[in-house]
Amino acid sequence: MNPRISSYFFFILLLGTVVAAVMIFLPFLTPILLAAVGAVIAYPIYKRINRLLGRGSLRDSLAAFITVILILIVILAPLFFLVGSIYAEVQTLYGTLTDESGRSDIISSLNSISATLSHSLFDVFPAYAFDSLNVTEYVKRILEWMFTNLDTIFGSMAKVIGYVFVFLLSMFYFLRDGDSFKQKFISWSPLLDTYDEYITTTLKKAVWSVIAGTLTVSIIQGALTGLGFFIFGIPAPAVWGSVAAVASLIPGLGTSLVIIPGAIYLLVTGNYLFAIGLTVWGVFAVGLIDNFLGPYLINKGVNAHPFLILVSVLGGIATFGPIGFILGPLILAFLFALLDIYRKTWHS
């Protein structure tokens, strides 16, 4: 047989098998990718536990198992509690906004805020721009979207439980056998080993910079915002804390997009001291986290511009769904690694 035809057939067969393998793993891409990212972050904990266990044939497996149990207790259990709280609060708020007889001070406050904004901005922008400004209607639409998506999640609990199982099992093997997986990748890659090492190192730094850095700070800021809303009596603190966590990714504005409307709500309802208290809380307890904790975490990885992180997160979510908040920044980091290799190899 012609060697060229044999080579073509082999690569066609290889490509078809790779596509089939991707289709097999595709339903579990989200938990596997999350497990890979979690393993990178939890790896220092795994290594420390590994050293504490001393010698033994089962040391690696036991250290990985203990690390996974810690992740389950410290992260997943509070996450399920948070999602449950958000679900209950969204139900309550949506019920209040859709029940004509149950509308209370919240609706009056929202309508007052709408009227205040329209009146304040009337002289700056054309009047027609605010003719249909209805904060109540906009909030109702947002809550309806959240309620629909959360209801979908809770309507498939069996699938969620399956994802959690795959996530925990994948993390166990990534922790225990991660180094061997990496060596397999390097041996299969047609690139030079130094390039493969550089790419994997860059992706690890991206994980630390985006996940353990930017997103961790945003989660802490969101939690503190929700706590402040709870302390000062604003309804649905878990919902608005989650919104603040997303808003904190926006450069220059951040959690102020949530805290300022919260303070306005307190002013409109006559809680002047609480409004001042929430503002002070937002400036010192929430705002300073980004200044003190952010640089410490982000400097352990790639110091990416916040705007690029925001675009990669939002673009990733729009393209790949919820898993895009991780996949987007990783693809961006992978692109930068390849461009850097190109610059050093062919452009120098």
C-alpha positions as CSV (number, residue, x, y, z in Angstrom):
1,M,0.0,0.0,0.0
2,N,1.1,3.5,-0.7
3,P,2.7,5.0,2.5
4,R,1.1,8.4,1.7
5,I,-2.4,6.8,1.5
6,S,-1.7,4.9,4.7
7,S,-0.8,8.1,6.5
8,Y,-3.9,9.9,5.2
9,F,-6.1,7.1,6.3
10,F,-4.5,7.0,9.7
11,F,-5.0,10.7,10.3
12,I,-8.6,10.6,9.1
13,L,-9.2,7.7,11.4
14,L,-7.5,9.5,14.3
15,L,-9.5,12.7,13.6
16,G,-12.8,10.7,13.6
17,T,-11.9,8.9,16.8
18,V,-11.0,12.2,18.5
19,V,-14.4,13.7,17.4
20,A,-16.2,10.6,18.7
21,A,-14.3,10.8,22.0
22,V,-15.1,14.5,22.4
23,M,-18.8,13.7,21.8
24,I,-18.6,11.1,24.5
25,F,-17.1,13.5,27.1
26,L,-19.1,16.5,26.0
27,P,-22.1,15.9,28.3
28,F,-19.6,16.0,31.3
29,L,-17.4,18.8,30.0
30,T,-18.6,21.2,32.7
31,P,-17.9,19.1,35.8
32,I,-14.6,17.8,34.3
33,L,-13.4,21.3,33.5
34,L,-14.4,22.6,36.9
35,A,-12.6,19.7,38.5
36,A,-9.4,20.5,36.5
37,V,-9.6,24.1,37.6
38,G,-10.3,23.1,41.2
39,A,-7.5,20.7,41.2
40,V,-5.0,23.4,40.2
41,I,-6.2,25.6,43.0
42,A,-6.4,22.8,45.6
43,Y,-3.1,21.2,44.6
44,P,-1.0,23.0,47.3
45,I,-3.4,21.7,49.9
46,Y,-3.1,18.2,48.5
47,K,0.7,18.4,48.6
48,R,0.7,19.5,52.2
49,I,-1.6,16.7,53.2
50,N,0.5,14.3,51.2
51,R,3.6,15.3,53.2
52,L,1.8,15.1,56.5
53,L,0.7,11.5,55.8
54,G,4.4,10.3,55.5
55,R,5.2,7.2,53.5
56,G,2.9,4.5,52.3
57,S,1.5,3.0,49.1
58,L,-1.9,4.6,49.6
59,R,-0.6,8.0,50.5
60,D,-1.4,9.8,47.2
61,S,-4.9,8.3,47.1
62,L,-5.6,9.1,50.7
63,A,-4.3,12.7,50.4
64,A,-6.5,13.2,47.3
65,F,-9.5,11.8,49.0
66,I,-9.1,14.1,52.1
67,T,-8.6,17.1,49.8
68,V,-11.9,16.3,47.9
69,I,-13.8,15.9,51.2
70,L,-12.5,19.3,52.3
71,I,-13.6,20.9,49.0
72,L,-17.0,19.2,49.5
73,I,-17.4,20.6,53.0
74,V,-15.9,24.1,52.6
75,I,-17.2,25.0,49.1
76,L,-20.0,22.8,47.8
77,A,-22.1,22.7,50.9
78,P,-22.3,26.5,51.3
79,L,-22.8,26.8,47.6
80,F,-26.0,24.6,47.7
81,F,-27.2,26.6,50.7
82,L,-26.6,29.9,48.8
83,V,-28.5,28.7,45.7
84,G,-31.3,27.5,47.9
85,S,-31.5,30.9,49.6
86,I,-31.4,32.8,46.2
87,Y,-34.2,30.5,44.9
88,A,-36.4,31.2,47.9
89,E,-35.8,35.0,47.8
90,V,-36.4,35.2,44.0
91,Q,-39.7,33.3,44.6
92,T,-40.7,35.8,47.3
93,L,-39.8,38.9,45.3
94,Y,-41.4,37.7,42.1
95,G,-44.5,36.8,44.0
96,T,-44.6,40.2,45.5
97,L,-44.2,42.0,42.2
98,T,-46.8,39.8,40.4
99,D,-49.4,39.9,43.1
100,E,-51.4,43.1,42.8
101,S,-52.9,42.8,46.3
102,G,-49.6,42.0,47.9
103,R,-47.6,45.0,46.7
104,S,-46.2,46.8,49.6
105,D,-43.5,49.3,50.6
106,I,-41.0,47.6,48.1
107,I,-43.2,48.6,45.2
108,S,-43.8,52.1,46.5
109,S,-40.1,52.5,46.9
110,L,-39.3,51.3,43.5
111,N,-41.8,53.6,41.9
112,S,-40.4,56.5,44.0
113,I,-36.9,55.7,42.7
114,S,-38.2,55.5,39.2
115,A,-39.9,59.0,39.5
116,T,-36.8,60.4,41.2
117,L,-34.5,59.1,38.4
118,S,-36.8,60.4,35.7
119,H,-37.0,63.9,37.3
120,S,-33.3,64.1,38.0
121,L,-32.2,63.1,34.5
122,F,-34.9,65.0,32.6
123,D,-32.7,68.1,32.1
124,V,-29.7,66.0,30.9
125,F,-31.4,63.7,28.4
126,P,-34.4,64.1,26.2
127,A,-37.7,63.6,27.9
128,Y,-38.8,60.7,25.7
129,A,-35.8,58.7,26.9
130,F,-37.5,58.4,30.3
131,D,-41.2,58.3,29.4
132,S,-41.3,54.5,29.9
133,L,-38.8,54.3,32.8
134,N,-40.4,51.8,35.1
135,V,-38.0,50.3,37.6
136,T,-40.7,47.9,39.0
137,E,-41.2,46.4,35.5
138,Y,-37.5,46.0,34.9
139,V,-36.9,44.4,38.3
140,K,-39.9,42.1,37.6
141,R,-38.4,41.0,34.3
142,I,-35.0,40.3,35.9
143,L,-36.5,38.3,38.6
144,E,-38.6,36.4,36.1
145,W,-35.5,35.4,34.2
146,M,-33.7,34.3,37.4
147,F,-36.8,32.4,38.6
148,T,-37.1,30.6,35.3
149,N,-33.4,29.6,35.2
150,L,-33.2,28.6,38.9
151,D,-36.4,26.6,38.5
152,T,-34.8,24.7,35.6
153,I,-31.8,23.9,37.8
154,F,-33.9,22.6,40.7
155,G,-36.1,20.7,38.2
156,S,-33.2,18.5,37.3
157,M,-31.7,17.6,40.6
158,A,-30.7,14.1,39.4
159,K,-28.6,15.7,36.7
160,V,-27.0,18.1,39.3
161,I,-26.2,15.3,41.6
162,G,-24.6,13.4,38.7
163,Y,-22.5,16.4,37.8
164,V,-21.4,16.8,41.4
165,F,-20.4,13.1,41.5
166,V,-18.4,13.4,38.3
167,F,-16.8,16.6,39.6
168,L,-15.6,15.0,42.8
169,L,-14.4,11.9,41.1
170,S,-12.6,13.9,38.4
171,M,-10.9,16.1,41.0
172,F,-9.7,13.1,42.9
173,Y,-7.9,11.7,39.8
174,F,-6.7,15.1,38.7
175,L,-5.1,15.6,42.1
176,R,-3.6,12.1,42.4
177,D,-2.6,11.6,38.8
178,G,-2.3,15.2,37.5
179,D,1.5,15.0,37.0
180,S,1.2,11.8,34.9
181,F,-1.7,13.4,32.8
182,K,0.6,16.4,32.1
183,Q,3.5,14.1,31.0
184,K,1.1,12.3,28.7
185,F,0.0,15.5,27.2
186,I,3.6,16.6,26.6
187,S,4.5,13.3,25.0
188,W,1.5,13.4,22.6
189,S,2.0,17.0,21.6
190,P,3.9,17.7,18.4
191,L,5.2,21.0,19.9
192,L,8.6,21.2,21.6
193,D,8.5,20.1,25.2
194,T,9.6,23.6,26.3
195,Y,6.5,25.1,24.5
196,D,4.2,22.5,26.1
197,E,5.7,23.4,29.5
198,Y,5.2,27.1,28.9
199,I,1.6,26.6,27.8
200,T,0.6,24.5,30.8
201,T,2.4,26.9,33.2
202,T,0.5,29.9,31.5
203,L,-2.8,28.1,31.9
204,K,-2.1,27.4,35.6
205,K,-1.2,31.0,36.1
206,A,-4.5,32.0,34.3
207,V,-6.4,29.8,36.7
208,W,-4.8,31.5,39.7
209,S,-5.2,34.9,38.3
210,V,-8.9,34.6,37.2
211,I,-10.3,32.0,39.5
212,A,-8.3,32.3,42.7
213,G,-7.8,36.0,42.1
214,T,-10.5,38.0,40.4
215,L,-13.4,35.7,40.9
216,T,-12.5,35.0,44.5
217,V,-12.4,38.7,45.2
218,S,-15.8,39.2,43.4
219,I,-17.3,36.4,45.5
220,I,-16.0,37.9,48.8
221,Q,-17.3,41.3,47.7
222,G,-20.7,39.8,46.8
223,A,-20.9,38.0,50.1
224,L,-20.1,41.2,52.0
225,T,-22.6,43.2,50.0
226,G,-25.3,40.6,50.8
227,L,-24.3,40.7,54.5
228,G,-24.6,44.5,54.4
229,F,-28.0,44.3,52.8
230,F,-29.1,41.8,55.5
231,I,-27.8,44.0,58.3
232,F,-29.5,47.1,57.1
233,G,-32.8,45.5,56.2
234,I,-32.9,45.4,52.4
235,P,-35.0,42.5,51.1
236,A,-33.4,39.5,49.3
237,P,-29.8,40.0,50.4
238,A,-28.6,36.8,48.8
239,V,-30.0,37.8,45.4
240,W,-28.4,41.3,45.5
241,G,-25.2,39.8,46.9
242,S,-25.0,37.5,43.9
243,V,-25.7,40.5,41.5
244,A,-22.9,42.4,43.3
245,A,-20.5,39.6,42.8
246,V,-21.1,39.8,39.0
247,A,-21.0,43.6,39.1
248,S,-17.6,43.6,40.9
249,L,-16.1,42.4,37.6
250,I,-16.9,45.7,35.9
251,P,-13.8,47.9,36.0
252,G,-14.3,51.3,37.8
253,L,-17.9,50.7,38.9
254,G,-18.0,47.3,40.6
255,T,-20.3,46.8,43.6
256,S,-21.3,50.4,43.6
257,L,-23.8,49.5,40.9
258,V,-25.7,47.5,43.6
259,I,-24.8,49.4,46.8
260,I,-25.8,52.9,45.6
261,P,-29.3,51.8,44.6
262,G,-29.5,50.0,47.9
263,A,-28.7,53.2,49.7
264,I,-31.2,55.1,47.6
265,Y,-33.8,52.6,48.5
266,L,-33.1,53.1,52.2
267,L,-33.3,56.9,51.7
268,V,-36.6,56.7,49.9
269,T,-38.1,54.5,52.7
270,G,-36.9,57.0,55.3
271,N,-34.1,54.9,56.8
272,Y,-31.5,57.7,56.7
273,L,-29.1,56.2,59.3
274,F,-29.2,52.8,57.6
275,A,-28.5,54.5,54.2
276,I,-25.4,56.1,55.7
277,G,-24.4,52.9,57.3
278,L,-24.8,50.9,54.1
279,T,-22.7,53.5,52.2
280,V,-19.9,53.4,54.8
281,W,-20.1,49.6,54.7
282,G,-19.8,49.6,50.9
283,V,-16.8,52.0,50.9
284,F,-14.8,50.3,53.7
285,A,-15.9,46.7,54.1
286,V,-16.6,46.0,50.5
287,G,-14.5,48.4,48.5
288,L,-11.2,48.0,50.3
289,I,-11.3,44.2,49.7
290,D,-10.4,44.8,46.1
291,N,-7.4,47.0,47.1
292,F,-5.9,44.7,49.7
293,L,-6.9,41.2,48.9
294,G,-7.0,41.5,45.1
295,P,-3.4,42.3,44.4
296,Y,-2.2,39.5,46.8
297,L,-4.2,36.9,44.9
298,I,-3.9,38.2,41.4
299,N,-0.2,38.7,41.6
300,K,0.2,34.9,42.0
301,G,-0.9,34.5,38.4
302,V,-1.2,36.5,35.2
303,N,-1.9,40.1,36.0
304,A,-4.6,40.5,33.2
305,H,-6.4,43.7,32.7
306,P,-9.8,43.7,34.4
307,F,-11.5,44.7,31.1
308,L,-10.1,41.7,29.3
309,I,-11.2,39.4,32.2
310,L,-14.7,40.9,32.1
311,V,-15.1,40.5,28.3
312,S,-13.7,36.9,28.4
313,V,-16.0,35.9,31.2
314,L,-19.1,37.5,29.6
315,G,-18.2,36.3,26.1
316,G,-17.5,32.8,27.4
317,I,-20.9,32.6,29.2
318,A,-22.6,33.9,26.0
319,T,-20.8,31.3,23.9
320,F,-20.5,28.2,26.1
321,G,-23.1,28.8,28.8
322,P,-22.4,28.9,32.5
323,I,-19.1,27.0,32.1
324,G,-17.9,29.9,29.9
325,F,-17.0,32.0,33.0
326,I,-14.0,29.6,33.3
327,L,-13.6,28.6,29.7
328,G,-13.5,32.1,28.3
329,P,-10.5,33.3,30.4
330,L,-8.6,30.0,29.8
331,I,-9.0,30.3,26.0
332,L,-7.8,33.9,26.3
333,A,-4.8,32.8,28.3
334,F,-4.1,30.0,25.8
335,L,-4.2,32.5,23.0
336,F,-1.7,34.8,24.8
337,A,0.6,31.8,25.4
338,L,0.6,30.9,21.7
339,L,1.2,34.5,20.7
340,D,4.1,34.8,23.1
341,I,5.6,31.6,21.7
342,Y,5.2,33.1,18.2
343,R,6.9,36.3,19.3
344,K,9.9,34.5,20.8
345,T,10.3,32.0,18.1
346,W,9.4,33.6,14.7
347,H,9.2,37.3,15.4
348,S,12.4,37.9,17.3
